[in-house]
């Protein structure tokens, strides 16, 4: 029986795009979120700078997967952006971390996500690696919901 109170392992996860679950990713990098402090001081205050909260910024979600004959759906999503249809390409995306029994555990949700960058695999006839595609997904907010 799995330990429900211990930390999750990072090797089992799914991607959900507008409710459609897609497995088969070798890596998903959950981005950072941060606020840049704004230093401020008025002339009648003590000689210490106050730090006010600035705008919230979010890094990109990075996905990697092995190239297969049927792995074109994410490239097709990217083509919408290349054709100038960023608003049409926006989707709600979630990354679900699974527990040892394959049940959903932690969940990160991304609002108004769209594929900013696609990278095709590097091919090498003398190599022995799997062909890996990758994509950076820009978004307008991230929330951990579970």
Secondary structure by P-SEA (a helix, b strand, c coil): ccccccccccccbbbbccccccccccbbbbbbbbbbbbbbbccccccbbbbcccbbbbbbbbbbbccccccaaaaaaaaaaaaccccccbbbbbbbbbcccccccbbbbbccccccccccbbbbccccccbbbbbbbbbccccccc
